[in-house]
Amino acid sequence: MSKAGPFQYFREVKQEAQKVTWPSRKETIASTIAVFIMVTLASIFLYLSDQVLAYLVSLVLGIGI
């Protein structure tokens, strides 16, 4: 394995960066909104699951709420 100099390394990095296809502004906004919706739904689900489990554990242990 030969070692390349720093100039060759950065030249290759630049060539690889030119091959990247970046998402459009519309795609980025749509993906961001989808992520926020999924995070909100997941947090609501986890909150409700936690509340139900806490209630069931309190019933089993007889400490009541």
N, CA, C and O atoms as a Maestro MAE file, in Angstrom:
{
 s_m_m2io_version
 :::
 2.0.0
}

f_m_ct {
 s_m_title
 :::
 protein
 m_atom[260] {
  # First column is atom index #
  i_m_mmod_type
  r_m_x_coord
  r_m_y_coord
  r_m_z_coord
  i_m_residue_number
  s_m_chain_name
  s_m_pdb_residue_name
  s_m_pdb_atom_name
  i_m_atomic_number
  :::
  1 25 0.841 -1.173 0.000 1 A "MET " " N  " 7
  2 3 0.000 0.000 0.000 1 A "MET " " CA " 6
  3 2 0.889 1.239 0.000 1 A "MET " " C  " 6
  4 15 1.637 1.487 0.946 1 A "MET " " O  " 8
  5 25 0.793 2.001 -1.066 2 A "SER " " N  " 7
  6 3 1.629 3.199 -1.149 2 A "SER " " CA " 6
  7 2 0.928 4.376 -0.499 2 A "SER " " C  " 6
  8 15 -0.298 4.486 -0.517 2 A "SER " " O  " 8
  9 25 1.727 5.240 0.068 3 A "LYS " " N  " 7
  10 3 1.176 6.417 0.716 3 A "LYS " " CA " 6
  11 2 1.102 7.554 -0.293 3 A "LYS " " C  " 6
  12 15 2.073 7.851 -0.989 3 A "LYS " " O  " 8
  13 25 -0.055 8.176 -0.360 4 A "ALA " " N  " 7
  14 3 -0.225 9.310 -1.264 4 A "ALA " " CA " 6
  15 2 0.030 10.591 -0.495 4 A "ALA " " C  " 6
  16 15 -0.184 10.658 0.716 4 A "ALA " " O  " 8
  17 25 0.479 11.583 -1.194 5 A "GLY " " N  " 7
  18 3 0.737 12.869 -0.557 5 A "GLY " " CA " 6
  19 2 -0.577 13.584 -0.246 5 A "GLY " " C  " 6
  20 15 -1.637 13.196 -0.736 5 A "GLY " " O  " 8
  21 25 -0.494 14.624 0.567 6 A "PRO " " N  " 7
  22 3 -1.712 15.347 0.953 6 A "PRO " " CA " 6
  23 2 -2.397 16.019 -0.236 6 A "PRO " " C  " 6
  24 15 -3.623 16.132 -0.249 6 A "PRO " " O  " 8
  25 25 -1.628 16.468 -1.238 7 A "PHE " " N  " 7
  26 3 -2.251 17.109 -2.397 7 A "PHE " " CA " 6
  27 2 -3.058 16.105 -3.208 7 A "PHE " " C  " 6
  28 15 -4.158 16.414 -3.668 7 A "PHE " " O  " 8
  29 25 -2.517 14.911 -3.383 8 A "GLN " " N  " 7
  30 3 -3.247 13.870 -4.117 8 A "GLN " " CA " 6
  31 2 -4.495 13.461 -3.335 8 A "GLN " " C  " 6
  32 15 -5.555 13.235 -3.920 8 A "GLN " " O  " 8
  33 25 -4.365 13.371 -2.029 9 A "TYR " " N  " 7
  34 3 -5.509 12.997 -1.197 9 A "TYR " " CA " 6
  35 2 -6.644 14.009 -1.386 9 A "TYR " " C  " 6
  36 15 -7.785 13.615 -1.628 9 A "TYR " " O  " 8
  37 25 -6.348 15.295 -1.278 10 A "PHE " " N  " 7
  38 3 -7.395 16.310 -1.396 10 A "PHE " " CA " 6
  39 2 -7.947 16.388 -2.818 10 A "PHE " " C  " 6
  40 15 -9.120 16.711 -3.005 10 A "PHE " " O  " 8
  41 25 -7.120 16.096 -3.821 11 A "ARG " " N  " 7
  42 3 -7.603 16.047 -5.192 11 A "ARG " " CA " 6
  43 2 -8.623 14.919 -5.342 11 A "ARG " " C  " 6
  44 15 -9.658 15.093 -5.986 11 A "ARG " " O  " 8
  45 25 -8.327 13.762 -4.746 12 A "GLU " " N  " 7
  46 3 -9.250 12.633 -4.818 12 A "GLU " " CA " 6
  47 2 -10.525 12.900 -4.026 12 A "GLU " " C  " 6
  48 15 -11.611 12.487 -4.432 12 A "GLU " " O  " 8
  49 25 -10.392 13.587 -2.906 13 A "VAL " " N  " 7
  50 3 -11.580 13.948 -2.128 13 A "VAL " " CA " 6
  51 2 -12.481 14.860 -2.953 13 A "VAL " " C  " 6
  52 15 -13.700 14.688 -2.966 13 A "VAL " " O  " 8
  53 25 -11.885 15.823 -3.634 14 A "LYS " " N  " 7
  54 3 -12.654 16.745 -4.471 14 A "LYS " " CA " 6
  55 2 -13.362 15.986 -5.594 14 A "LYS " " C  " 6
  56 15 -14.521 16.269 -5.897 14 A "LYS " " O  " 8
  57 25 -12.675 15.027 -6.211 15 A "GLN " " N  " 7
  58 3 -13.286 14.239 -7.281 15 A "GLN " " CA " 6
  59 2 -14.468 13.429 -6.755 15 A "GLN " " C  " 6
  60 15 -15.503 13.341 -7.417 15 A "GLN " " O  " 8
  61 25 -14.323 12.843 -5.584 16 A "GLU " " N  " 7
  62 3 -15.421 12.064 -5.008 16 A "GLU " " CA " 6
  63 2 -16.584 12.967 -4.615 16 A "GLU " " C  " 6
  64 15 -17.742 12.584 -4.781 16 A "GLU " " O  " 8
  65 25 -16.297 14.155 -4.098 17 A "ALA " " N  " 7
  66 3 -17.356 15.084 -3.694 17 A "ALA " " CA " 6
  67 2 -18.169 15.549 -4.894 17 A "ALA " " C  " 6
  68 15 -19.354 15.852 -4.759 17 A "ALA " " O  " 8
  69 25 -17.544 15.607 -6.068 18 A "GLN " " N  " 7
  70 3 -18.271 16.009 -7.270 18 A "GLN " " CA " 6
  71 2 -19.246 14.934 -7.727 18 A "GLN " " C  " 6
  72 15 -20.176 15.230 -8.476 18 A "GLN " " O  " 8
  73 25 -19.057 13.708 -7.298 19 A "LYS " " N  " 7
  74 3 -19.946 12.610 -7.679 19 A "LYS " " CA " 6
  75 2 -21.213 12.550 -6.815 19 A "LYS " " C  " 6
  76 15 -22.163 11.841 -7.147 19 A "LYS " " O  " 8
  77 25 -21.219 13.292 -5.718 20 A "VAL " " N  " 7
  78 3 -22.347 13.244 -4.791 20 A "VAL " " CA " 6
  79 2 -23.548 13.932 -5.418 20 A "VAL " " C  " 6
  80 15 -23.425 15.018 -5.984 20 A "VAL " " O  " 8
  81 25 -24.708 13.300 -5.316 21 A "THR " " N  " 7
  82 3 -25.951 13.927 -5.765 21 A "THR " " CA " 6
  83 2 -26.697 14.411 -4.526 21 A "THR " " C  " 6
  84 15 -27.157 13.611 -3.712 21 A "THR " " O  " 8
  85 25 -26.808 15.713 -4.397 22 A "TRP " " N  " 7
  86 3 -27.444 16.301 -3.234 22 A "TRP " " CA " 6
  87 2 -28.943 16.384 -3.460 22 A "TRP " " C  " 6
  88 15 -29.389 16.591 -4.589 22 A "TRP " " O  " 8
  89 25 -29.731 16.224 -2.392 23 A "PRO " " N  " 7
  90 3 -31.186 16.334 -2.559 23 A "PRO " " CA " 6
  91 2 -31.579 17.782 -2.845 23 A "PRO " " C  " 6
  92 15 -30.887 18.726 -2.465 23 A "PRO " " O  " 8
  93 25 -32.709 17.918 -3.523 24 A "SER " " N  " 7
  94 3 -33.205 19.264 -3.806 24 A "SER " " CA " 6
  95 2 -33.782 19.871 -2.523 24 A "SER " " C  " 6
  96 15 -33.976 19.178 -1.524 24 A "SER " " O  " 8
  97 25 -34.045 21.153 -2.572 25 A "ARG " " N  " 7
  98 3 -34.620 21.839 -1.417 25 A "ARG " " CA " 6
  99 2 -35.977 21.223 -1.049 25 A "ARG " " C  " 6
  100 15 -36.290 21.048 0.128 25 A "ARG " " O  " 8
  101 25 -36.767 20.900 -2.065 26 A "LYS " " N  " 7
  102 3 -38.097 20.311 -1.845 26 A "LYS " " CA " 6
  103 2 -37.974 18.950 -1.154 26 A "LYS " " C  " 6
  104 15 -38.725 18.657 -0.223 26 A "LYS " " O  " 8
  105 25 -37.031 18.121 -1.607 27 A "GLU " " N  " 7
  106 3 -36.815 16.803 -0.999 27 A "GLU " " CA " 6
  107 2 -36.335 16.934 0.446 27 A "GLU " " C  " 6
  108 15 -36.748 16.168 1.316 27 A "GLU " " O  " 8
  109 25 -35.464 17.906 0.694 28 A "THR " " N  " 7
  110 3 -34.951 18.118 2.044 28 A "THR " " CA " 6
  111 2 -36.059 18.539 2.996 28 A "THR " " C  " 6
  112 15 -36.137 18.045 4.121 28 A "THR " " O  " 8
  113 25 -36.911 19.444 2.551 29 A "ILE " " N  " 7
  114 3 -38.024 19.910 3.392 29 A "ILE " " CA " 6
  115 2 -38.994 18.766 3.659 29 A "ILE " " C  " 6
  116 15 -39.444 18.585 4.791 29 A "ILE " " O  " 8
  117 25 -39.318 17.995 2.626 30 A "ALA " " N  " 7
  118 3 -40.254 16.871 2.792 30 A "ALA " " CA " 6
  119 2 -39.685 15.830 3.764 30 A "ALA " " C  " 6
  120 15 -40.411 15.309 4.611 30 A "ALA " " O  " 8
  121 25 -38.403 15.532 3.643 31 A "SER " " N  " 7
  122 3 -37.773 14.561 4.544 31 A "SER " " CA " 6
  123 2 -37.748 15.078 5.977 31 A "SER " " C  " 6
  124 15 -37.977 14.317 6.917 31 A "SER " " O  " 8
  125 25 -37.472 16.364 6.148 32 A "THR " " N  " 7
  126 3 -37.431 16.953 7.486 32 A "THR " " CA " 6
  127 2 -38.809 16.901 8.142 32 A "THR " " C  " 6
  128 15 -38.927 16.570 9.322 32 A "THR " " O  " 8
  129 25 -39.837 17.225 7.386 33 A "ILE " " N  " 7
  130 3 -41.201 17.176 7.926 33 A "ILE " " CA " 6
  131 2 -41.564 15.745 8.298 33 A "ILE " " C  " 6
  132 15 -42.172 15.511 9.342 33 A "ILE " " O  " 8
  133 25 -41.196 14.783 7.450 34 A "ALA " " N  " 7
  134 3 -41.496 13.381 7.747 34 A "ALA " " CA " 6
  135 2 -40.796 12.931 9.024 34 A "ALA " " C  " 6
  136 15 -41.371 12.192 9.823 34 A "ALA " " O  " 8
  137 25 -39.560 13.374 9.216 35 A "VAL " " N  " 7
  138 3 -38.827 13.009 10.429 35 A "VAL " " CA " 6
  139 2 -39.510 13.595 11.657 35 A "VAL " " C  " 6
  140 15 -39.681 12.896 12.656 35 A "VAL " " O  " 8
  141 25 -39.903 14.865 11.603 36 A "PHE " " N  " 7
  142 3 -40.582 15.485 12.743 36 A "PHE " " CA " 6
  143 2 -41.895 14.781 13.068 36 A "PHE " " C  " 6
  144 15 -42.221 14.595 14.240 36 A "PHE " " O  " 8
  145 25 -42.652 14.389 12.047 37 A "ILE " " N  " 7
  146 3 -43.918 13.677 12.272 37 A "ILE " " CA " 6
  147 2 -43.650 12.333 12.937 37 A "ILE " " C  " 6
  148 15 -44.329 11.979 13.901 37 A "ILE " " O  " 8
  149 25 -42.673 11.579 12.440 38 A "MET " " N  " 7
  150 3 -42.380 10.264 13.008 38 A "MET " " CA " 6
  151 2 -41.852 10.375 14.436 38 A "MET " " C  " 6
  152 15 -42.189 9.544 15.279 38 A "MET " " O  " 8
  153 25 -41.041 11.374 14.719 39 A "VAL " " N  " 7
  154 3 -40.533 11.573 16.073 39 A "VAL " " CA " 6
  155 2 -41.683 11.907 17.014 39 A "VAL " " C  " 6
  156 15 -41.737 11.402 18.136 39 A "VAL " " O  " 8
  157 25 -42.598 12.751 16.565 40 A "THR " " N  " 7
  158 3 -43.759 13.106 17.383 40 A "THR " " CA " 6
  159 2 -44.625 11.879 17.665 40 A "THR " " C  " 6
  160 15 -45.031 11.651 18.804 40 A "THR " " O  " 8
  161 25 -44.905 11.092 16.627 41 A "LEU " " N  " 7
  162 3 -45.718 9.884 16.815 41 A "LEU " " CA " 6
  163 2 -45.026 8.882 17.740 41 A "LEU " " C  " 6
  164 15 -45.672 8.282 18.599 41 A "LEU " " O  " 8
  165 25 -43.736 8.702 17.569 42 A "ALA " " N  " 7
  166 3 -43.001 7.764 18.417 42 A "ALA " " CA " 6
  167 2 -42.988 8.236 19.867 42 A "ALA " " C  " 6
  168 15 -43.125 7.424 20.782 42 A "ALA " " O  " 8
  169 25 -42.827 9.537 20.085 43 A "SER " " N  " 7
  170 3 -42.802 10.040 21.461 43 A "SER " " CA " 6
  171 2 -44.170 9.910 22.118 43 A "SER " " C  " 6
  172 15 -44.255 9.596 23.305 43 A "SER " " O  " 8
  173 25 -45.242 10.147 21.364 44 A "ILE " " N  " 7
  174 3 -46.593 9.959 21.922 44 A "ILE " " CA " 6
  175 2 -46.818 8.497 22.270 44 A "ILE " " C  " 6
  176 15 -47.337 8.186 23.342 44 A "ILE " " O  " 8
  177 25 -46.430 7.593 21.368 45 A "PHE " " N  " 7
  178 3 -46.597 6.171 21.629 45 A "PHE " " CA " 6
  179 2 -45.810 5.736 22.872 45 A "PHE " " C  " 6
  180 15 -46.337 5.016 23.721 45 A "PHE " " O  " 8
  181 25 -44.568 6.166 22.975 46 A "LEU " " N  " 7
  182 3 -43.755 5.777 24.129 46 A "LEU " " CA " 6
  183 2 -44.294 6.370 25.426 46 A "LEU " " C  " 6
  184 15 -44.262 5.714 26.468 46 A "LEU " " O  " 8
  185 25 -44.788 7.602 25.372 47 A "TYR " " N  " 7
  186 3 -45.374 8.223 26.564 47 A "TYR " " CA " 6
  187 2 -46.606 7.435 27.022 47 A "TYR " " C  " 6
  188 15 -46.745 7.119 28.203 47 A "TYR " " O  " 8
  189 25 -47.493 7.125 26.079 48 A "LEU " " N  " 7
  190 3 -48.711 6.380 26.442 48 A "LEU " " CA " 6
  191 2 -48.373 4.974 26.941 48 A "LEU " " C  " 6
  192 15 -48.978 4.496 27.900 48 A "LEU " " O  " 8
  193 25 -47.420 4.318 26.301 49 A "SER " " N  " 7
  194 3 -47.002 2.989 26.762 49 A "SER " " CA " 6
  195 2 -46.445 3.058 28.176 49 A "SER " " C  " 6
  196 15 -46.736 2.189 28.998 49 A "SER " " O  " 8
  197 25 -45.655 4.070 28.466 50 A "ASP " " N  " 7
  198 3 -45.085 4.237 29.794 50 A "ASP " " CA " 6
  199 2 -46.178 4.467 30.832 50 A "ASP " " C  " 6
  200 15 -46.118 3.916 31.930 50 A "ASP " " O  " 8
  201 25 -47.168 5.272 30.491 51 A "GLN " " N  " 7
  202 3 -48.254 5.551 31.427 51 A "GLN " " CA " 6
  203 2 -49.080 4.289 31.713 51 A "GLN " " C  " 6
  204 15 -49.449 4.029 32.858 51 A "GLN " " O  " 8
  205 25 -49.361 3.520 30.676 52 A "VAL " " N  " 7
  206 3 -50.128 2.281 30.861 52 A "VAL " " CA " 6
  207 2 -49.332 1.291 31.712 52 A "VAL " " C  " 6
  208 15 -49.885 0.686 32.630 52 A "VAL " " O  " 8
  209 25 -48.061 1.122 31.424 53 A "LEU " " N  " 7
  210 3 -47.244 0.199 32.204 53 A "LEU " " CA " 6
  211 2 -47.096 0.655 33.654 53 A "LEU " " C  " 6
  212 15 -47.117 -0.168 34.569 53 A "LEU " " O  " 8
  213 25 -46.949 1.951 33.865 54 A "ALA " " N  " 7
  214 3 -46.854 2.465 35.233 54 A "ALA " " CA " 6
  215 2 -48.147 2.191 35.998 54 A "ALA " " C  " 6
  216 15 -48.112 1.826 37.173 54 A "ALA " " O  " 8
  217 25 -49.285 2.366 35.333 55 A "TYR " " N  " 7
  218 3 -50.573 2.091 35.975 55 A "TYR " " CA " 6
  219 2 -50.699 0.607 36.308 55 A "TYR " " C  " 6
  220 15 -51.125 0.257 37.408 55 A "TYR " " O  " 8
  221 25 -50.333 -0.268 35.372 56 A "LEU " " N  " 7
  222 3 -50.433 -1.708 35.607 56 A "LEU " " CA " 6
  223 2 -49.498 -2.157 36.735 56 A "LEU " " C  " 6
  224 15 -49.881 -2.988 37.558 56 A "LEU " " O  " 8
  225 25 -48.295 -1.622 36.780 57 A "VAL " " N  " 7
  226 3 -47.362 -1.977 37.843 57 A "VAL " " CA " 6
  227 2 -47.898 -1.506 39.191 57 A "VAL " " C  " 6
  228 15 -47.777 -2.213 40.192 57 A "VAL " " O  " 8
  229 25 -48.487 -0.318 39.217 58 A "SER " " N  " 7
  230 3 -49.035 0.177 40.478 58 A "SER " " CA " 6
  231 2 -50.205 -0.696 40.948 58 A "SER " " C  " 6
  232 15 -50.380 -0.902 42.149 58 A "SER " " O  " 8
  233 25 -50.999 -1.206 40.012 59 A "LEU " " N  " 7
  234 3 -52.102 -2.114 40.385 59 A "LEU " " CA " 6
  235 2 -51.555 -3.430 40.922 59 A "LEU " " C  " 6
  236 15 -52.065 -3.950 41.914 59 A "LEU " " O  " 8
  237 25 -50.536 -3.969 40.289 60 A "VAL " " N  " 7
  238 3 -49.958 -5.238 40.708 60 A "VAL " " CA " 6
  239 2 -49.316 -5.107 42.091 60 A "VAL " " C  " 6
  240 15 -49.458 -5.988 42.938 60 A "VAL " " O  " 8
  241 25 -48.619 -4.008 42.302 61 A "LEU " " N  " 7
  242 3 -47.945 -3.817 43.588 61 A "LEU " " CA " 6
  243 2 -48.908 -3.316 44.668 61 A "LEU " " C  " 6
  244 15 -48.550 -3.278 45.845 61 A "LEU " " O  " 8
  245 25 -50.100 -2.941 44.283 62 A "GLY " " N  " 7
  246 3 -51.103 -2.520 45.258 62 A "GLY " " CA " 6
  247 2 -50.866 -1.158 45.844 62 A "GLY " " C  " 6
  248 15 -51.377 -0.870 46.927 62 A "GLY " " O  " 8
  249 25 -50.118 -0.309 45.187 63 A "ILE " " N  " 7
  250 3 -49.876 1.010 45.744 63 A "ILE " " CA " 6
  251 2 -50.870 2.035 45.210 63 A "ILE " " C  " 6
  252 15 -50.995 3.120 45.778 63 A "ILE " " O  " 8
  253 25 -51.574 1.717 44.138 64 A "GLY " " N  " 7
  254 3 -52.591 2.604 43.594 64 A "GLY " " CA " 6
  255 2 -52.028 3.937 43.160 64 A "GLY " " C  " 6
  256 15 -50.920 4.325 43.530 64 A "GLY " " O  " 8
  257 25 -52.815 4.618 42.374 65 A "ILE " " N  " 7
  258 3 -52.372 5.947 41.901 65 A "ILE " " CA " 6
  259 2 -53.211 7.007 42.586 65 A "ILE " " C  " 6
  260 15 -53.018 8.198 42.344 65 A "ILE " " O  " 8
  :::
 }
 m_bond[259] {
  # First column is bond index #
  i_m_from
  i_m_to
  i_m_order
  :::
  1 1 2 1
  2 2 3 1
  3 3 4 2
  4 3 5 1
  5 5 6 1
  6 6 7 1
  7 7 8 2
  8 7 9 1
  9 9 10 1
  10 10 11 1
  11 11 12 2
  12 11 13 1
  13 13 14 1
  14 14 15 1
  15 15 16 2
  16 15 17 1
  17 17 18 1
  18 18 19 1
  19 19 20 2
  20 19 21 1
  21 21 22 1
  22 22 23 1
  23 23 24 2
  24 23 25 1
  25 25 26 1
  26 26 27 1
  27 27 28 2
  28 27 29 1
  29 29 30 1
  30 30 31 1
  31 31 32 2
  32 31 33 1
  33 33 34 1
  34 34 35 1
  35 35 36 2
  36 35 37 1
  37 37 38 1
  38 38 39 1
  39 39 40 2
  40 39 41 1
  41 41 42 1
  42 42 43 1
  43 43 44 2
  44 43 45 1
  45 45 46 1
  46 46 47 1
  47 47 48 2
  48 47 49 1
  49 49 50 1
  50 50 51 1
  51 51 52 2
  52 51 53 1
  53 53 54 1
  54 54 55 1
  55 55 56 2
  56 55 57 1
  57 57 58 1
  58 58 59 1
  59 59 60 2
  60 59 61 1
  61 61 62 1
  62 62 63 1
  63 63 64 2
  64 63 65 1
  65 65 66 1
  66 66 67 1
  67 67 68 2
  68 67 69 1
  69 69 70 1
  70 70 71 1
  71 71 72 2
  72 71 73 1
  73 73 74 1
  74 74 75 1
  75 75 76 2
  76 75 77 1
  77 77 78 1
  78 78 79 1
  79 79 80 2
  80 79 81 1
  81 81 82 1
  82 82 83 1
  83 83 84 2
  84 83 85 1
  85 85 86 1
  86 86 87 1
  87 87 88 2
  88 87 89 1
  89 89 90 1
  90 90 91 1
  91 91 92 2
  92 91 93 1
  93 93 94 1
  94 94 95 1
  95 95 96 2
  96 95 97 1
  97 97 98 1
  98 98 99 1
  99 99 100 2
  100 99 101 1
  101 101 102 1
  102 102 103 1
  103 103 104 2
  104 103 105 1
  105 105 106 1
  106 106 107 1
  107 107 108 2
  108 107 109 1
  109 109 110 1
  110 110 111 1
  111 111 112 2
  112 111 113 1
  113 113 114 1
  114 114 115 1
  115 115 116 2
  116 115 117 1
  117 117 118 1
  118 118 119 1
  119 119 120 2
  120 119 121 1
  121 121 122 1
  122 122 123 1
  123 123 124 2
  124 123 125 1
  125 125 126 1
  126 126 127 1
  127 127 128 2
  128 127 129 1
  129 129 130 1
  130 130 131 1
  131 131 132 2
  132 131 133 1
  133 133 134 1
  134 134 135 1
  135 135 136 2
  136 135 137 1
  137 137 138 1
  138 138 139 1
  139 139 140 2
  140 139 141 1
  141 141 142 1
  142 142 143 1
  143 143 144 2
  144 143 145 1
  145 145 146 1
  146 146 147 1
  147 147 148 2
  148 147 149 1
  149 149 150 1
  150 150 151 1
  151 151 152 2
  152 151 153 1
  153 153 154 1
  154 154 155 1
  155 155 156 2
  156 155 157 1
  157 157 158 1
  158 158 159 1
  159 159 160 2
  160 159 161 1
  161 161 162 1
  162 162 163 1
  163 163 164 2
  164 163 165 1
  165 165 166 1
  166 166 167 1
  167 167 168 2
  168 167 169 1
  169 169 170 1
  170 170 171 1
  171 171 172 2
  172 171 173 1
  173 173 174 1
  174 174 175 1
  175 175 176 2
  176 175 177 1
  177 177 178 1
  178 178 179 1
  179 179 180 2
  180 179 181 1
  181 181 182 1
  182 182 183 1
  183 183 184 2
  184 183 185 1
  185 185 186 1
  186 186 187 1
  187 187 188 2
  188 187 189 1
  189 189 190 1
  190 190 191 1
  191 191 192 2
  192 191 193 1
  193 193 194 1
  194 194 195 1
  195 195 196 2
  196 195 197 1
  197 197 198 1
  198 198 199 1
  199 199 200 2
  200 199 201 1
  201 201 202 1
  202 202 203 1
  203 203 204 2
  204 203 205 1
  205 205 206 1
  206 206 207 1
  207 207 208 2
  208 207 209 1
  209 209 210 1
  210 210 211 1
  211 211 212 2
  212 211 213 1
  213 213 214 1
  214 214 215 1
  215 215 216 2
  216 215 217 1
  217 217 218 1
  218 218 219 1
  219 219 220 2
  220 219 221 1
  221 221 222 1
  222 222 223 1
  223 223 224 2
  224 223 225 1
  225 225 226 1
  226 226 227 1
  227 227 228 2
  228 227 229 1
  229 229 230 1
  230 230 231 1
  231 231 232 2
  232 231 233 1
  233 233 234 1
  234 234 235 1
  235 235 236 2
  236 235 237 1
  237 237 238 1
  238 238 239 1
  239 239 240 2
  240 239 241 1
  241 241 242 1
  242 242 243 1
  243 243 244 2
  244 243 245 1
  245 245 246 1
  246 246 247 1
  247 247 248 2
  248 247 249 1
  249 249 250 1
  250 250 251 1
  251 251 252 2
  252 251 253 1
  253 253 254 1
  254 254 255 1
  255 255 256 2
  256 255 257 1
  257 257 258 1
  258 258 259 1
  259 259 260 2
  :::
 }
}
